[in-house]
């Protein structure tokens, strides 16, 4: 407690300090399941079909309409027996199942053939101004049914429509590109899984005040992103359908995960004896300044000892993450080792993230993150 001898006021202050660093599990020769980089025939064929759809045509067929077909139709609507002129259209080409107009329309068109007329009731869609949502009676005359026709993947078609000379060259190039994309995706997942695996194994007690402080920081960053997009928090809740309590619970989970991750990385720094030399720090500082939109502001900020310490901490934590990733082996579902193109060098990652870190002070070990008046008694 602190007592002011002049005023006679006694104040108790509760201080929350940075938690002790946890004991680090073995980080070397760990196995992390990430999946396979192999592209299946179905995946490859699906990509080829999407490519063919760019050159698809529609051809009239003598059969009932199915999902995915197109119909040419004349549509009209009435309200209490009176025609609604705004809802009338002729020769409208519509894809069955697309849900592009009225929800009931798709179900009504399935099974219809040329010259059929289908009727149903439903609301006027958006775009009708004050009448939008008004229930009307629709009448749709089907003029014809058309199906999507995909071109055959022949050498001639490939050479005429693409930069490739043959169908085999197209397949092999797509296969290579898809495999590379899959490898890059799995590499990112591998880094996240390797870190998450360790975080889940470490028992860390987090003070409630520290979690609240981190929640405030997470919410501040989230609010800033909403402001940049000119979206209010109320609009965000309405559009996403997320309840406020669920939102707060998610903030708490993010805050706890962020704190545990940082504590783990700092523990790995100690256990692995990681260091940052002055020359390395100076080199990263120059890259941070050079990559900034306001170099002079960042250069001035980095003259502050606290900001330099924060940047050095960023470098060390990224080195710790690199050590965790280097110590893990990615495998597929069958336990076979997978060759991955691992994430960019740690220095690059620091440069990409450092601008925010060097202009905002962070909580450091043993720093007071909450000062709360527990009791105040005035002595007469």
C-alpha positions in Angstrom: 0.0 0.0 0.0 1.0 3.6 -0.5 0.1 6.3 2.1 0.3 10.0 1.4 1.3 11.6 4.7 -0.1 14.9 3.7 -3.6 13.9 2.6 -4.0 10.8 4.7 -5.2 8.8 1.8 -4.2 5.1 1.6 -4.3 3.4 -1.8 -3.7 -0.2 -2.6 -2.4 -0.8 -6.1 -2.7 -4.2 -7.9 0.2 -4.9 -10.2 0.1 -7.5 -13.0 3.6 -8.5 -14.3 4.6 -10.5 -17.4 4.2 -14.2 -16.7 7.1 -16.5 -16.3 8.3 -18.2 -19.5 7.1 -21.8 -19.8 9.3 -24.8 -20.2 9.7 -25.5 -23.9 9.0 -29.0 -25.2 11.6 -30.6 -27.6 11.3 -28.6 -30.8 13.6 -30.8 -32.9 12.6 -33.7 -35.1 8.9 -33.1 -34.6 6.3 -34.5 -37.1 3.6 -32.3 -38.5 0.9 -33.7 -40.8 0.1 -31.3 -43.6 -1.4 -33.4 -46.4 -0.1 -34.2 -49.9 1.2 -31.9 -52.6 0.0 -34.5 -55.3 -2.8 -33.2 -57.6 -5.5 -35.8 -58.1 -6.9 -36.5 -61.6 -10.3 -35.2 -60.4 -8.7 -31.9 -59.3 -6.8 -31.6 -62.6 -9.9 -32.4 -64.6 -11.9 -29.9 -62.6 -9.4 -27.1 -63.5 -9.5 -28.1 -67.1 -13.3 -28.0 -67.1 -13.3 -24.5 -65.6 -10.9 -23.5 -68.3 -13.3 -25.0 -71.0 -16.3 -23.1 -69.5 -14.6 -19.9 -70.5 -15.2 -21.0 -74.1 -18.5 -22.7 -73.6 -21.5 -22.2 -75.9 -25.2 -22.9 -75.4 -27.1 -25.1 -77.8 -30.9 -25.7 -78.0 -32.0 -29.2 -77.0 -35.4 -31.0 -77.3 -35.9 -32.1 -73.7 -37.0 -30.9 -70.3 -34.9 -28.3 -68.5 -32.4 -29.4 -65.8 -30.2 -27.6 -63.3 -27.4 -25.9 -65.2 -29.4 -25.6 -68.4 -30.4 -22.2 -69.9 -34.0 -21.3 -70.9 -35.2 -18.5 -73.0 -38.4 -17.2 -71.4 -41.0 -14.5 -71.4 -42.0 -13.5 -67.8 -44.8 -11.4 -66.5 -46.4 -10.7 -63.1 -49.7 -9.5 -61.7 -50.9 -8.2 -58.4 -54.6 -8.7 -57.6 -55.3 -9.4 -61.3 -53.5 -6.2 -62.5 -50.3 -6.4 -64.5 -47.0 -5.2 -63.0 -45.3 -3.7 -66.0 -41.9 -3.4 -64.4 -41.8 -7.2 -63.9 -42.4 -8.0 -67.6 -39.6 -9.2 -69.9 -39.4 -11.2 -73.2 -36.6 -13.4 -74.5 -34.8 -13.4 -71.2 -32.0 -16.0 -71.1 -31.7 -17.5 -67.6 -29.5 -20.3 -66.1 -31.7 -22.7 -64.2 -30.4 -23.1 -60.6 -28.5 -19.9 -60.5 -30.9 -18.2 -58.1 -30.3 -15.0 -60.0 -34.0 -13.8 -60.0 -36.6 -15.4 -57.8 -36.0 -18.3 -55.5 -39.1 -20.2 -56.6 -38.3 -19.7 -60.3 -35.6 -22.4 -60.4 -37.8 -25.1 -58.9 -40.6 -24.2 -61.3 -38.3 -24.4 -64.4 -36.8 -27.8 -63.7 -38.8 -30.3 -65.8 -40.3 -27.6 -68.1 -40.0 -28.0 -71.9 -40.3 -25.6 -74.8 -43.8 -23.9 -75.0 -44.6 -24.8 -71.4 -46.0 -22.1 -69.2 -45.3 -22.2 -65.4 -47.0 -20.1 -62.8 -46.1 -19.5 -59.2 -46.3 -16.8 -56.5 -43.4 -15.0 -54.9 -42.0 -11.6 -54.0 -40.6 -9.0 -56.4 -36.8 -9.1 -56.1 -34.5 -6.2 -55.1 -34.2 -3.5 -57.7 -37.9 -2.8 -57.8 -37.7 0.2 -55.5 -40.7 0.5 -53.2 -42.3 -2.6 -54.7 -39.4 -4.9 -53.8 -40.7 -7.7 -51.6 -44.3 -7.3 -52.8 -45.9 -10.7 -53.4 -47.1 -11.2 -57.0 -48.3 -14.0 -59.3 -45.7 -14.9 -61.9 -46.3 -16.4 -65.3 -43.3 -17.7 -67.2 -43.5 -19.0 -70.8 -40.5 -21.2 -71.8 -39.5 -20.5 -75.4 -36.7 -23.1 -75.6 -34.3 -25.1 -73.5 -30.5 -24.9 -74.1 -27.6 -26.8 -72.6 -24.0 -25.6 -72.0 -21.7 -27.2 -74.5 -18.0 -27.4 -73.5 -15.4 -27.6 -76.3 -13.4 -30.8 -76.7 -9.8 -30.5 -75.5 -8.1 -31.3 -78.8 -4.7 -30.3 -80.0 -6.3 -28.1 -82.6 -8.6 -26.3 -80.1 -5.7 -25.8 -77.6 -3.4 -24.3 -80.2 -6.1 -22.0 -81.5 -7.3 -20.7 -78.1 -4.3 -20.9 -75.8 -0.5 -20.3 -75.8 0.1 -24.0 -75.8 0.6 -26.3 -78.8 -1.1 -29.4 -77.6 -3.6 -30.8 -75.1 -0.8 -32.6 -73.3 1.2 -29.5 -72.9 -1.8 -27.7 -71.4 -2.4 -30.6 -69.0 1.2 -30.8 -67.9 1.4 -27.0 -67.4 -1.8 -26.9 -65.4 -0.6 -29.9 -63.3 2.7 -28.2 -62.5 1.0 -24.9 -61.6 -1.6 -26.6 -59.4 1.1 -28.6 -57.6 3.1 -25.5 -57.0 0.1 -23.7 -55.6 -0.7 -26.6 -53.4 2.8 -26.8 -52.1 2.8 -23.1 -51.3 -0.5 -23.4 -49.4 0.7 -26.4 -47.5 4.0 -24.6 -46.6 2.0 -21.8 -44.9 -0.2 -24.4 -43.1 2.9 -26.3 -42.0 4.4 -23.2 -40.3 1.1 -22.5 -38.5 0.6 -26.2 -37.5 4.2 -26.5 -36.2 3.7 -23.5 -34.0 0.2 -24.4 -32.9 1.3 -27.9 -32.0 3.8 -26.5 -29.5 1.5 -23.9 -28.1 -1.1 -26.6 -27.4 1.5 -28.6 -25.5 2.6 -25.8 -23.2 0.8 -25.1 -20.0 0.7 -21.3 -19.5 -1.3 -19.4 -16.8 -2.3 -16.0 -18.1 -3.3 -13.2 -15.6 -6.8 -12.0 -16.3 -5.6 -8.4 -16.5 -3.0 -9.3 -19.1 -5.7 -11.0 -21.3 -8.0 -8.0 -21.0 -5.1 -5.7 -22.1 -4.4 -7.9 -25.1 -8.1 -8.0 -25.9 -8.1 -4.2 -26.0 -5.2 -4.3 -28.4 -6.8 -6.9 -30.7 -10.1 -4.9 -30.7 -8.2 -1.7 -31.5 -6.6 -3.3 -34.6 -9.9 -4.7 -35.7 -11.7 -1.4 -35.2 -9.0 0.3 -37.3 -9.6 -2.1 -40.2 -13.3 -1.4 -40.0 -12.7 2.3 -40.1 -10.5 2.0 -43.1 -13.4 0.1 -44.9 -15.9 2.7 -43.5 -17.9 0.0 -41.7 -19.4 0.6 -38.3 -19.3 -2.2 -35.6 -23.1 -2.3 -35.6 -23.1 -2.8 -39.4 -20.5 -5.6 -39.0 -22.7 -7.4 -36.5 -25.7 -7.0 -38.8 -24.0 -8.2 -42.0 -22.2 -11.1 -40.4 -24.9 -12.2 -38.0 -22.4 -12.6 -35.2 -23.7 -12.0 -31.7 -21.9 -9.6 -29.4 -21.1 -12.2 -26.8 -19.7 -14.6 -29.5 -17.6 -11.7 -30.8 -16.2 -11.0 -27.3 -15.5 -14.7 -26.7 -13.6 -14.8 -30.0 -11.6 -11.7 -29.0 -10.7 -13.4 -25.7 -9.6 -16.6 -27.6 -7.4 -14.5 -30.0 -5.9 -12.6 -27.1 -5.0 -15.8 -25.1 -3.6 -17.4 -28.2 -1.5 -14.4 -29.1 0.0 -14.1 -25.5 0.7 -17.9 -25.3 2.4 -17.8 -28.7 4.6 -14.9 -27.7 5.5 -16.5 -24.4 6.4 -19.7 -26.2 8.6 -17.9 -28.8 10.4 -16.0 -26.0 11.0 -19.3 -24.2 12.4 -20.8 -27.4 14.7 -17.8 -27.8 16.2 -18.6 -24.3 16.4 -22.4 -24.8 18.0 -22.1 -28.2 20.3 -19.2 -27.2 19.2 -17.0 -30.0 20.7 -13.5 -30.3 20.6 -10.4 -32.5 23.8 -8.6 -33.2 24.2 -4.9 -33.7 25.1 -5.3 -37.3 22.1 -7.5 -38.0 19.8 -5.0 -36.2 21.2 -2.1 -38.1 20.7 -4.0 -41.4 17.0 -4.8 -40.6 16.5 -1.2 -39.5 17.7 0.1 -42.9 15.4 -2.3 -44.7 12.5 -1.2 -42.6 13.2 2.4 -43.3 13.7 1.7 -47.0 10.4 -0.2 -47.3 8.3 2.5 -45.5 6.1 5.0 -47.1 7.4 7.6 -44.7 11.1 6.8 -44.3 12.0 9.8 -42.2 9.3 9.2 -39.6 10.4 5.6 -39.2 14.1 6.5 -39.1 13.3 9.0 -36.3 11.2 6.5 -34.4 14.1 3.9 -34.6 16.4 6.3 -32.7 14.3 5.6 -29.6 15.8 2.8 -27.5 12.4 1.2 -26.8 11.6 1.0 -30.5 15.0 -0.5 -31.2 14.3 -3.0 -28.4 10.9 -3.8 -29.9 12.4 -4.4 -33.3 15.1 -6.6 -31.9 12.4 -8.6 -30.1 10.5 -9.0 -33.4 13.7 -10.4 -35.0 14.3 -12.8 -32.2 10.7 -14.1 -32.2 10.9 -14.7 -35.9 14.2 -16.5 -35.4 12.4 -18.6 -32.8 9.6 -19.4 -35.3 12.2 -20.3 -37.9 13.9 -22.7 -35.4 10.5 -24.3 -34.7 9.8 -24.8 -38.4 13.3 -26.0 -39.1 12.9 -28.6 -36.3 9.7 -30.0 -37.7 9.2 -32.5 -40.6 6.1 -32.2 -42.8 4.4 -35.5 -43.6 1.3 -36.6 -45.5 -1.7 -38.6 -44.2 0.4 -41.8 -44.6 3.4 -40.5 -42.8 5.5 -39.9 -45.9 7.7 -36.9 -45.7 6.6 -34.0 -48.0 8.9 -31.7 -49.8 7.7 -28.1 -49.2 8.8 -24.7 -50.3 9.0 -23.2 -46.8 8.1 -19.6 -46.0 10.4 -16.7 -46.9 13.5 -15.9 -44.9 12.7 -14.6 -41.4 14.3 -11.2 -42.1 11.8 -10.6 -44.9 8.9 -11.3 -42.6 10.2 -8.8 -40.0 10.5 -6.1 -42.6 7.0 -6.7 -43.8 5.5 -6.4 -40.3 7.9 -4.1 -38.6 6.4 -0.7 -39.4 3.5 -1.1 -36.9 5.8 -2.6 -34.3 8.4 0.2 -34.4 5.8 3.0 -33.8 3.7 1.3 -31.1 5.3 0.4 -27.7 4.6 -3.2 -26.6 4.2 -4.7 -23.1 7.6 -5.9 -22.0 8.6 -8.3 -19.2 7.7 -7.1 -15.7 5.9 -4.1 -17.0 2.8 -2.9 -15.2 -0.2 -3.6 -17.4 -2.9 -2.7 -14.9 -3.0 -0.4 -11.8 -6.3 -0.8 -10.0 -7.4 1.1 -6.8 -8.5 -1.7 -4.4 -9.4 0.6 -1.5 -9.3 4.2 -0.6 -9.8 5.2 3.0 -9.5 8.9 4.1 -8.3 9.2 7.6 -9.7 12.1 9.6 
